Amino acid sequence: MKVILFDFDGTIVDSVEIGIKITNRLASEFGFLPFTEAELQRLKTLGSREALKQSKIPLFKIPFLIRRFSQELNHEIPHLNLFPGMKDTLLELKKQGHALGIVSTNSVKNIQDFLIIQDLVSTFDFIAASYTLFGKSRLIQRILRQQNLLPSQVFYVGDETRDIEAARKSGVTAIAVSWGLNAPEILNANHPDYLIHDPKELLTLIRDSV
């Protein structure tokens, strides 16, 4: 049995575009300028930390922004979709006997509401969430302790360079996906263990892992 942990937004659920719209709606409230399309495309080519720096969002406001973002996103949950091929991949991984989890900076409520709509609640064994933008490594380490897991058993799948960073800090295998927020080039430059371009690639990767 392997344990596969997933980021939520941009990895399981196609929420990047609506997320950008929500962030721009909250811009005046949190003291930064809305992002233009050109700026967004440029930020996608940067690592998570550099993109945050260049966004000029005040750092002390980030946890409050993430909380408000999650509240706003909850209204959009019924309109969000899984990425193509993701549901079949998740169900097949579960059928094969692997344990699945979610590690996210979104809220547990949003994640659970989405999983209910998609009929995937029983597919996941655990959910860990925090409003700390760079706190995913602590969430992963908590899961390792609580579930008595070895890092070598665990994969973390995400669409941003901060997901690669969190996996590396936790000692688990980092799988980057090219269909989310960060561009494949910047993901590859951050040296994940694997970079995949379709959810179904996970099936072969997990099957062939030692």
ZIUR-V487802 format. One record per pair of residues at least 24 apart in sequence whose C-alpha atoms are under 6 Angstrom apart, sorted by the first residue. I is the first residue (numbers start at 1). J is the second residue. If there is no record, write none. Layout:
I:J
I:J
This chain:
1:98
2:98
2:153
3:98
3:99
3:100
3:154
4:100
4:154
4:155
5:100
5:101
5:102
5:155
5:156
6:102
6:103
6:156
6:157
7:102
7:103
7:104
7:158
8:104
10:180
10:181
11:158
11:159
11:180
12:82
13:81
13:82
13:83
14:81
14:82
14:83
32:57
44:182
44:183
45:183
45:186
47:161
48:161
48:162
63:131
63:132
66:131
70:106
74:110
77:114
85:199
86:199
89:200
100:124
100:125
101:125
101:126
101:127
102:127
103:128
103:129
104:129
105:129
105:130
105:131
136:166
137:166
137:170
141:170
161:187
164:192
